[in-house]
Amino acid sequence: MVATTSAWAPRRSMTVALFNNKLWMLGGWSPIDGYVNDIWMSDDGVNWTRAVSNAEWSALEGHTLEVFQNKLWIIGGVNYDERQTKNDVWYSENGVDWTKVENIPWKPRWDHATEVFNGRLFLTAGMNLAGEVFNDIWVSEDGLNWTLAADIPPWQSRQGHSLISYKDYLWLIGRLNDSESGGVNDVWFSKDGFIWQKTTNDPLWTGREDFFSAIFRNKIWIFGGIDADWKWRNDVWVSESIQ
């Protein structure tokens, strides 16, 4: 452990990205402050400075954060207190000053997944507060203009999943397959983000949402999440296969 406490209040569902040689942490929900729209930065991951107390974008969680075309992008999200899901897209060249993208065509959502792949920004699935779970794919060449890549892809609707680039493929990983969602916990991959193929075998770990995925030592790693029995997991899984 490098720090038992930090300058920022305890929180969940924040997003963190490496940008301009600093770690940036945005938003989330705090049991002390509720929903927040503050921005924190760190040179070493241990010592943190609040760069912005109240950003231009609204307080939220369930959003995503990407580094794309030398900018930070915050995408979507939810605020339960306000009963709002977002289809906001904001970008920043310095992590402090933000510009909103207008006329986003996809439905407001949270627990979606985004990833930069082949010079494009992809967004998949997610859900809204009406209980609608999506299985659409959206793509943007510049973060400003979005195109529907597929409204009915071969994989089932999902939220709290992962989208990650690995070995020249875009990977769609995991699915909460509880009694309401049904179906399987599966993994799909694509060479271009438009045409998808399912892996031969489904993952051995239980279907879940809100897990974390990362590439480390040329392998895909899966950490934690909440499974179909609504149990919090602290298991770790790893794969280096592309099939």
matplotlib code that plots the C-alpha trace (Angstrom):
import matplotlib.pyplot as plt

x = [0.0, 1.4, -1.2, -3.8, -5.7, -5.7, -6.7, -9.9, -12.9, -13.7, -15.6, -16.7, -17.1, -14.6, -12.4, -8.7, -6.4, -2.8, -2.6, 0.3, 2.4, 0.0, -2.8, -6.2, -9.2, -12.7, -16.1, -17.7, -20.0, -18.8, -20.6, -19.5, -20.2, -22.6, -22.1, -19.1, -17.7, -14.2, -10.9, -7.8, -4.3, -1.1, 2.5, 3.2, -0.1, 0.5, 0.2, -2.9, -3.9, -7.5, -7.3, -11.0, -13.6, -16.6, -16.1, -18.3, -19.8, -22.3, -21.6, -22.0, -20.7, -20.9, -19.1, -16.0, -12.7, -10.4, -7.3, -7.9, -6.2, -4.2, -7.3, -9.1, -12.7, -15.5, -18.4, -21.9, -22.8, -25.6, -26.8, -29.4, -30.3, -31.3, -32.7, -30.7, -28.6, -26.2, -25.2, -22.8, -19.4, -16.8, -13.1, -10.2, -6.7, -5.3, -7.6, -8.9, -10.9, -13.6, -15.7, -19.0, -19.7, -23.2, -25.8, -24.6, -26.9, -26.7, -29.2, -28.2, -26.6, -24.2, -22.2, -21.3, -17.7, -15.4, -12.0, -9.6, -8.9, -7.4, -7.4, -11.2, -13.2, -15.7, -18.6, -20.6, -23.8, -24.7, -28.1, -30.5, -32.6, -35.7, -34.0, -33.2, -30.0, -28.3, -26.3, -25.4, -22.0, -21.0, -17.8, -16.2, -13.2, -12.8, -14.9, -17.2, -19.2, -20.6, -21.9, -23.9, -21.6, -24.2, -27.6, -28.0, -24.6, -24.3, -23.7, -26.5, -27.2, -25.0, -23.8, -20.9, -18.8, -15.3, -14.0, -10.2, -7.7, -5.3, -3.1, -4.6, -8.2, -11.0, -12.3, -15.8, -15.5, -18.1, -21.7, -23.9, -26.1, -28.5, -32.1, -33.2, -30.4, -30.3, -27.9, -24.2, -21.2, -19.2, -16.2, -16.2, -13.4, -13.2, -10.5, -12.3, -14.9, -17.7, -17.6, -17.5, -16.6, -17.2, -14.4, -14.6, -15.0, -16.8, -14.8, -14.6, -15.2, -18.8, -20.9, -20.5, -20.6, -18.4, -15.2, -11.9, -9.8, -6.2, -3.4, -0.3, 2.7, 1.0, -2.0, -5.6, -6.4, -9.9, -10.3, -13.4, -16.9, -20.4, -21.6, -25.1, -25.7, -25.0, -21.8, -18.8, -15.8, -12.1, -10.8, -8.3, -8.3, -5.8, -5.6, -3.1, -5.1, -6.7, -9.3]
y = [0.0, 3.4, 5.5, 4.7, 7.9, 10.5, 14.1, 13.2, 11.9, 8.1, 7.3, 4.7, 4.6, 7.3, 7.1, 7.4, 7.9, 8.6, 11.9, 14.3, 12.2, 12.6, 10.5, 12.2, 11.1, 12.3, 12.2, 9.3, 8.9, 9.6, 8.6, 12.0, 14.3, 12.3, 12.7, 14.8, 16.5, 17.3, 16.5, 15.4, 14.9, 13.3, 13.0, 9.9, 8.2, 9.0, 12.7, 14.3, 17.9, 19.0, 20.6, 21.5, 21.6, 21.7, 20.8, 22.0, 18.5, 17.5, 15.2, 11.6, 8.0, 5.1, 7.2, 6.3, 8.2, 7.9, 9.5, 10.1, 12.4, 14.0, 14.9, 13.6, 12.5, 11.9, 9.9, 9.2, 8.4, 8.5, 10.5, 8.5, 11.5, 13.5, 10.4, 11.2, 9.2, 11.1, 11.1, 13.9, 13.9, 16.4, 16.8, 18.7, 19.4, 20.1, 18.2, 21.4, 23.3, 21.3, 21.6, 19.9, 18.0, 18.8, 16.6, 13.2, 10.7, 7.7, 7.3, 8.4, 5.6, 4.4, 1.2, 1.3, 0.6, 2.7, 2.0, 3.6, 1.1, 1.6, 5.3, 5.4, 5.8, 3.0, 2.8, -0.3, -1.2, 0.1, 0.8, 3.5, 4.0, 2.6, -0.8, -0.8, -2.6, -1.9, -3.9, -1.2, -0.1, 3.5, 4.7, 8.1, 9.3, 12.5, 12.2, 14.8, 13.0, 9.5, 6.8, 3.7, 0.8, -1.8, -1.6, -5.4, -7.0, -10.8, -10.5, -10.0, -6.7, -6.0, -3.4, -3.3, -5.2, -4.4, -3.2, -3.5, -3.5, -6.6, -8.2, -6.2, -7.1, -5.2, -7.4, -7.3, -9.1, -10.4, -10.2, -10.2, -13.3, -13.3, -14.5, -11.2, -11.0, -14.6, -15.9, -16.5, -14.8, -14.6, -13.0, -11.6, -10.1, -8.0, -7.0, -3.8, -3.1, -3.8, -7.6, -9.8, -13.4, -15.3, -17.2, -20.9, -21.2, -19.0, -17.7, -19.9, -17.0, -16.3, -13.8, -10.4, -6.6, -3.8, -5.7, -4.2, -5.3, -4.4, -5.4, -6.4, -8.4, -9.0, -10.7, -9.7, -9.5, -9.5, -8.3, -8.5, -7.3, -8.3, -11.7, -13.1, -14.0, -10.3, -11.3, -9.0, -10.9, -10.4, -13.1, -12.4, -14.1, -14.0, -15.0, -14.8, -16.6, -14.8, -17.6]
z = [0.0, -1.0, 0.9, 3.6, 2.8, 0.0, -0.3, -2.1, -0.3, -0.4, -3.6, -6.1, -9.9, -10.6, -13.7, -13.9, -17.0, -17.7, -19.6, -20.2, -17.8, -14.9, -13.5, -13.7, -11.7, -12.6, -10.9, -9.1, -6.0, -2.4, 0.8, 2.1, -0.8, -3.0, -6.7, -7.6, -10.6, -9.3, -11.0, -9.3, -10.7, -9.5, -10.7, -8.8, -7.8, -4.1, -3.8, -5.3, -6.1, -6.9, -10.3, -10.5, -7.8, -10.1, -13.8, -16.6, -16.9, -14.2, -11.2, -12.2, -12.1, -14.5, -17.2, -19.2, -19.7, -22.7, -24.0, -27.7, -30.2, -27.4, -25.4, -22.4, -23.2, -20.6, -22.0, -20.7, -17.1, -14.6, -11.6, -9.6, -7.4, -10.4, -12.1, -15.2, -17.6, -19.8, -23.5, -22.8, -24.4, -23.2, -24.1, -22.7, -24.0, -20.5, -18.1, -16.6, -19.3, -21.0, -24.2, -24.7, -28.0, -29.3, -31.1, -29.8, -31.6, -29.2, -26.3, -22.8, -20.9, -18.2, -17.6, -21.3, -22.5, -24.7, -26.2, -28.7, -31.5, -35.0, -34.6, -33.8, -30.6, -30.1, -27.7, -26.9, -25.1, -21.6, -20.0, -18.9, -15.7, -17.4, -17.4, -21.1, -21.8, -25.2, -27.6, -30.1, -31.4, -32.1, -33.6, -34.1, -36.1, -34.1, -30.9, -32.3, -35.0, -34.2, -36.5, -35.7, -36.6, -35.7, -34.0, -33.8, -33.5, -33.0, -29.2, -26.6, -24.8, -21.8, -19.3, -16.9, -19.5, -20.9, -24.2, -24.7, -27.5, -27.5, -30.1, -33.0, -32.1, -30.2, -27.4, -25.9, -22.6, -20.1, -19.4, -16.3, -16.9, -14.0, -14.2, -15.7, -18.3, -19.3, -21.9, -21.4, -20.1, -23.3, -25.1, -28.6, -30.8, -33.9, -36.4, -37.3, -34.6, -37.0, -37.7, -34.6, -33.8, -30.6, -28.9, -29.1, -25.3, -22.9, -19.9, -16.8, -14.4, -13.4, -15.4, -13.8, -14.2, -13.2, -13.2, -14.3, -17.3, -18.2, -20.4, -18.4, -19.6, -22.9, -21.3, -20.6, -16.8, -15.2, -11.7, -9.4, -10.2, -9.1, -10.3, -11.2, -7.5, -6.6, -4.8, -4.8, -6.2, -5.5, -7.9, -10.7, -14.1, -16.9, -20.6, -23.4, -26.0, -29.0, -29.5]

ax = plt.figure().add_subplot(projection="3d")
ax.plot(x, y, z, "-o")
ax.set_aspect("equal")
plt.show()
